[in-house]
Amino acid sequence: SGTNGFAVLLLCVGLLEANRWVNPSDEPGSYGDPFNFDQYTEEMRNRELNNGRMAMFAVMGQIAAEMATGLDPVQQFGL
């Protein structure tokens, strides 16, 4: 059943996360520049944080609109 599958999935993900656990040496969300694009600057980090914040507000707006109208965001556009 679905409950058993979810429990197995949760257990597997938990084991994988526990296996890969390391103590963070940097601040949260800091992945550096893994592809060496030389874009890991304070300005680009702030832009990325602001984009994430704007996305969170957009999702909150979509959820509020769905709760008010009963239509999901795609249905609200008439698609």
C-alpha positions in Angstrom: 0.0 0.0 0.0 1.0 3.6 -0.2 1.8 3.9 3.5 4.3 1.1 3.4 5.9 2.6 0.3 6.2 6.0 1.9 7.7 4.4 5.0 10.3 2.6 2.9 11.1 5.7 1.0 11.4 7.8 4.2 13.8 5.1 5.7 16.0 5.0 2.6 16.3 8.8 2.3 17.0 9.0 6.0 19.8 6.4 5.7 21.3 8.2 2.7 21.2 11.6 4.5 22.7 10.1 7.7 25.5 8.5 5.6 26.4 11.7 3.9 26.1 14.0 7.0 29.0 16.4 7.5 29.4 19.2 9.9 28.9 22.4 7.9 31.9 24.6 7.7 30.1 27.4 5.8 26.9 29.3 6.3 23.6 27.6 5.2 22.9 27.6 1.5 26.5 28.4 0.6 27.5 26.0 -2.2 30.3 28.2 -3.4 31.1 28.1 -7.1 31.0 24.4 -8.1 31.3 25.1 -11.9 34.0 27.8 -11.5 31.9 30.5 -13.2 33.5 33.2 -10.9 30.0 34.4 -10.0 30.1 33.6 -6.3 30.2 37.2 -5.2 28.4 39.1 -2.5 26.2 40.8 -5.1 25.2 37.5 -6.8 24.5 35.8 -3.5 22.2 38.7 -2.5 20.5 38.5 -5.9 19.9 34.8 -5.4 18.5 35.3 -1.9 16.2 38.0 -3.2 15.0 35.8 -6.0 14.2 33.0 -3.5 12.3 35.4 -1.3 10.3 36.7 -4.2 9.5 33.1 -5.2 8.2 32.3 -1.7 5.9 35.4 -1.9 4.7 34.3 -5.3 3.8 30.8 -4.0 2.0 32.3 -1.0 0.0 34.4 -3.4 -0.9 31.4 -5.6 -2.0 29.4 -2.5 -4.1 32.3 -1.2 -5.7 32.7 -4.6 -6.4 29.0 -4.8 -8.0 29.1 -1.4 -10.2 32.1 -2.3 -11.3 30.8 -5.8 -11.0 27.1 -5.6 -9.0 27.1 -8.8 -5.4 26.2 -9.2 -3.0 28.8 -10.7 -3.2 27.2 -14.2 -7.0 27.2 -14.1 -7.1 30.8 -13.0 -5.3 31.7 -16.3 -8.0 29.9 -18.2 -5.8 27.2 -19.6 
